[in-house]
Amino acid sequence: ATNKESLVDDLILVAVPQEGTPQAIGALLHGFGQGVPSQAPLLASPRVMRELGRNMPGAYGLLPSTAYFKSVTDPVISFASASVLPWLEFSRTRYGMGIATSSDLHFFLKGIEGRPLPTLVDLTSPSILNPYLLSYTKDLHESIDPWRPADDLRVTQIAGWGKDTVKGFRYYAGLKKGRPVLQYVPLFTEDGDQTVVVPSALAMATVTPNIS
């Protein structure tokens, strides 16, 4: 059989989320930024896109992988330090001030604390993701993340920088009509291209001359 790598001389990766990116968390849990088109979602609303994403394998592949947390220390999910909301208080007790490991992220995405699946119109409460697809994606990343090119294959990684890019989400207790309600807010970094954070786009170490 022909080695497919031998058919390629140069591989150029342009802003590829090699180890995932935090924006995918908001997209799957809240439909964050998923309206089509984004500014005036007339073709597909965020609520519809969130429902579609729950059973879309490709979307799960964009979630931060185990390798992601080896190069990024910022939590991808954080919780307010004090809250009158039982769910928020339980989450802070379970995960501390934030989630910064792959295992804790998967527990949270599966809703192990017993939170209910939100209604279609409730985009503030986090959804519950498909455990099979989470497990499948974990195995997939464990298989492909360690990949390194052959010595005769030149790889160029290109990352965007300087745009506000989601690095995580923070949950807190807000007020609605004088009553405490769950709210979330995206957290940003300039270390990205508005979608993919730089550490994921430049995930392959440049220790050999054929990777840059």
C-alpha positions as CSV (number, residue, x, y, z in Angstrom):
1,A,0.0,0.0,0.0
2,T,1.2,3.5,-0.7
3,N,2.2,5.7,2.2
4,K,-0.1,8.6,1.8
5,E,2.4,11.0,3.5
6,S,4.8,10.2,0.7
7,L,2.4,11.9,-1.7
8,V,2.6,15.2,0.1
9,D,5.7,17.5,0.3
10,D,4.2,20.4,2.2
11,L,1.4,20.6,4.7
12,I,0.2,24.1,5.7
13,L,-2.2,24.3,8.7
14,V,-4.0,27.7,8.8
15,A,-5.6,28.3,12.2
16,V,-6.4,24.7,12.7
17,P,-7.7,23.9,16.2
18,Q,-5.4,20.9,16.6
19,E,-6.2,20.3,20.2
20,G,-9.7,22.0,20.2
21,T,-10.7,25.4,21.3
22,P,-12.9,26.7,24.1
23,Q,-15.4,28.4,21.9
24,A,-16.8,25.0,21.1
25,I,-17.9,24.6,24.7
26,G,-20.1,27.6,24.5
27,A,-21.5,26.5,21.1
28,L,-22.5,23.1,22.3
29,L,-23.8,24.1,25.8
30,H,-25.5,27.4,24.9
31,G,-25.6,27.8,21.1
32,F,-23.1,30.6,21.7
33,G,-22.2,32.4,18.4
34,Q,-24.0,29.7,16.4
35,G,-26.8,31.7,14.7
36,V,-26.8,31.6,10.8
37,P,-25.9,34.2,9.8
38,S,-24.3,35.2,13.1
39,Q,-25.4,38.9,13.2
40,A,-29.0,38.2,12.1
41,P,-29.8,34.5,12.5
42,L,-32.6,34.2,10.0
43,L,-31.6,30.8,8.5
44,A,-30.9,29.0,11.8
45,S,-31.3,30.3,15.4
46,P,-28.7,29.5,18.1
47,R,-31.3,27.2,19.8
48,V,-31.7,25.1,16.7
49,M,-27.9,25.0,16.2
50,R,-27.4,23.9,19.8
51,E,-29.8,21.0,19.3
52,L,-28.1,20.0,16.1
53,G,-24.7,20.1,17.7
54,R,-25.7,17.7,20.5
55,N,-25.5,14.8,18.1
56,M,-22.9,16.1,15.6
57,P,-19.6,14.2,15.9
58,G,-17.7,16.9,14.1
59,A,-18.7,19.6,16.6
60,Y,-17.4,17.4,19.5
61,G,-14.0,17.2,17.8
62,L,-13.6,20.9,18.4
63,L,-13.8,20.6,22.2
64,P,-10.5,21.1,24.1
65,S,-8.7,17.7,24.3
66,T,-6.5,16.3,27.0
67,A,-3.4,17.7,25.2
68,Y,-5.0,21.2,25.2
69,F,-4.8,21.3,29.0
70,K,-1.1,20.4,28.9
71,S,-0.3,23.7,27.2
72,V,-3.0,26.0,28.5
73,T,-3.5,26.6,32.3
74,D,-6.4,29.0,32.2
75,P,-9.7,27.3,33.2
76,V,-12.2,26.8,30.3
77,I,-15.1,27.1,32.8
78,S,-15.2,29.1,36.0
79,F,-17.7,29.7,38.7
80,A,-18.6,32.7,40.9
81,S,-17.0,32.6,44.3
82,A,-20.4,32.8,46.1
83,S,-23.9,32.2,45.1
84,V,-27.4,31.7,46.3
85,L,-28.1,29.3,43.5
86,P,-27.8,25.6,44.6
87,W,-26.5,24.4,41.2
88,L,-23.8,27.0,41.1
89,E,-22.8,26.4,44.7
90,F,-22.6,22.6,44.0
91,S,-20.5,23.2,40.9
92,R,-18.0,25.3,42.7
93,T,-17.8,22.7,45.5
94,R,-17.3,19.9,42.9
95,Y,-14.9,21.7,40.6
96,G,-13.4,24.5,42.7
97,M,-13.1,27.9,41.1
98,G,-12.7,26.5,37.6
99,I,-12.3,23.5,35.3
100,A,-8.9,23.1,33.9
101,T,-8.6,19.4,33.2
102,S,-10.0,17.2,30.4
103,S,-11.6,14.8,32.9
104,D,-13.4,17.5,34.8
105,L,-14.6,19.1,31.5
106,H,-16.1,15.8,30.4
107,F,-17.8,15.3,33.7
108,F,-19.3,18.8,33.4
109,L,-20.4,18.4,29.8
110,K,-22.2,15.2,30.7
111,G,-24.0,16.9,33.6
112,I,-22.9,14.4,36.3
113,E,-24.3,16.8,39.0
114,G,-27.8,15.9,37.8
115,R,-28.8,19.1,36.1
116,P,-31.8,18.8,33.9
117,L,-31.7,19.1,30.1
118,P,-32.7,22.7,29.4
119,T,-35.8,23.5,27.3
120,L,-35.2,24.5,23.7
121,V,-35.7,28.2,24.5
122,D,-33.4,28.2,27.5
123,L,-30.0,29.1,26.1
124,T,-28.7,30.3,29.5
125,S,-28.7,26.9,31.3
126,P,-26.0,24.6,30.0
127,S,-27.1,21.7,27.9
128,I,-26.1,18.0,28.5
129,L,-23.9,16.5,25.8
130,N,-24.0,13.0,24.3
131,P,-21.7,10.7,26.5
132,Y,-21.0,8.4,23.6
133,L,-19.8,11.2,21.4
134,L,-17.7,12.6,24.3
135,S,-16.0,9.2,24.7
136,Y,-15.6,8.8,21.0
137,T,-13.9,12.2,20.7
138,K,-11.6,11.5,23.6
139,D,-10.4,8.3,22.0
140,L,-10.0,10.1,18.6
141,H,-7.8,12.9,20.1
142,E,-5.7,10.4,22.0
143,S,-5.1,8.7,18.6
144,I,-4.4,11.8,16.4
145,D,-2.9,14.4,18.9
146,P,0.5,12.6,19.2
147,W,0.9,12.4,15.4
148,R,4.1,13.8,14.0
149,P,5.0,14.1,10.4
150,A,7.7,12.1,8.7
151,D,11.1,13.8,8.3
152,D,10.5,14.5,4.6
153,L,7.1,16.2,5.1
154,R,7.4,19.9,5.8
155,V,4.6,21.3,8.1
156,T,3.9,25.0,8.5
157,Q,1.5,26.1,11.3
158,I,-0.1,29.5,11.0
159,A,-2.0,31.1,13.8
160,G,-3.9,34.3,14.0
161,W,-3.3,36.7,16.9
162,G,-4.7,39.9,18.3
163,K,-8.4,39.3,18.0
164,D,-10.7,38.8,21.0
165,T,-11.0,35.0,21.2
166,V,-13.0,33.0,23.7
167,K,-10.8,31.3,26.3
168,G,-13.5,30.1,28.6
169,F,-16.9,30.8,30.2
170,R,-17.9,32.0,33.6
171,Y,-21.1,31.2,35.4
172,Y,-22.6,33.5,38.0
173,A,-25.8,34.5,39.7
174,G,-27.5,37.4,38.0
175,L,-30.8,39.1,38.8
176,K,-34.1,39.0,36.8
177,K,-37.1,40.8,38.2
178,G,-35.3,40.9,41.5
179,R,-34.7,37.2,41.7
180,P,-31.4,35.4,41.3
181,V,-31.0,33.5,38.0
182,L,-28.1,31.7,36.4
183,Q,-26.1,33.7,33.9
184,Y,-22.9,33.1,32.0
185,V,-20.4,35.3,30.2
186,P,-17.6,34.5,27.8
187,L,-14.0,35.3,28.8
188,F,-11.6,36.5,26.1
189,T,-8.0,36.5,25.3
190,E,-6.1,38.3,22.4
191,D,-4.0,35.2,22.0
192,G,-6.1,34.0,19.0
193,D,-7.8,34.7,15.7
194,Q,-11.4,35.2,17.1
195,T,-12.1,31.4,17.0
196,V,-8.9,29.4,17.7
197,V,-6.5,30.1,20.5
198,V,-2.8,30.2,19.5
199,P,-1.6,27.3,21.6
200,S,-4.0,25.0,19.8
201,A,-3.1,26.3,16.3
202,L,0.6,25.9,17.1
203,A,0.3,22.6,19.0
204,M,3.0,20.7,17.2
205,A,6.4,21.3,18.8
206,T,8.9,22.8,16.4
207,V,11.8,20.7,17.7
208,T,12.6,19.3,14.2
209,P,13.5,21.4,11.2
210,N,10.5,20.1,9.1
211,I,7.9,21.7,11.5
212,S,7.5,25.4,11.9
